[in-house]
Amino acid sequence: MAIQQLKLLINLARIDGEVVEKEIKYITNIGLANGIPIADINSLFSQTHDLVVTADMNEQERFDFILKLVQLMKIDERLYQEEIQFCSKITVGEHLA
């Protein structure tokens, strides 16, 4: 998983106005499992990201990433229309602003 994908996860977590501890742990664990140093992961939470869906993902990688997005949406036990729209854009490969 690339840093760019972690940025997408962080942006999704921010959609509802707050990033809860469960979301931070989930994203951090994904980054660590993919060999990204904790310092790099932590710094992403304090930055603003201009995001685009990475074009270099194959079908399996895109599926795995969408699964992570859906799991992240469910963590805080609330679902927002903005989150659904965000994930919808990713599934069709749209660029996000």
N, C-alpha and C positions, 0 to 999 in steps of 0.2 A: 504494500500500500504506500502510495506516495504522499508526501506532505500535502500536496494539493487536495487529496481526498480527505485528509484530516481537517483541512480548512473548510471543506464542504460540510463535514459533520458538525464542526463548531458553528458554522453559520446556521445550520438547521436547528441546533440546540438554542441559538439566540432568538429564533423567530418569535417565540412567545414572550420575550422580554426578560427572561431570566434563565441562566444556565444553572440547573440544580446539581447537587453533589453527585447524584447517581449518573447524570449525563457526563460530568467531568471524569468520573472513574471509568465509565464505559469507553469514552474516547481515548483516555490515557492508556487503558489496557490494550486497545486495538493498536495504538501507536507502538507501545512496548513490544507487543507480539510481532510486530513487523520491523523490529530493529531500530526504531527511532528513539534517540536518547531522550530521557525524561525532561532535560532542560529545554530541548527543542520543542517538545510537546507543550510544556507549561507556557513557554513564551507565545505560542499560538493563541492562547486564550486571552491574552491582553492586546492582541493586534486586530486591526480591521483588515478584512481580506476582500480583494477584488477576485471574484471567482468565475471560473469557467469549468465546464465538464471536460475532463481530460479526454482527448480524442484517441489516445493510445490504448484504451481499455478494450480487450476482446469481449465477446459475449459472456463468457463465464465470469470474468472480472467485473463486468458491469452488473451481472446478476448478484454476485456476492456483495458488491458495494450497495446495491439497492436494498438487499436484505439487511445490511447494517443500518441503513437509513431508517428502514421501517422499525427495526428493533429500537433504535434511538428515539423515534417518535413515541413509542409505547412506554418508555421508561418512566416518564413523569405522570403516566396514566391520564393524560389529557391529549386530545387531538385537535389541532387547529387547521382551519382551511388553508392558511398560508403554508403549513407544513406539507399538506397534500399537494398543493400547487408546486412547491419546491421539488418534491420527489417526482412529480409528473414531468417537470422540465428535464430532470436528469434522465428519466427513462427514455425520452426521445432525443437526448443529446443536445438540448438547447444550451446556449451560453447564458450564464446567469450574471446579472449586474450586481 
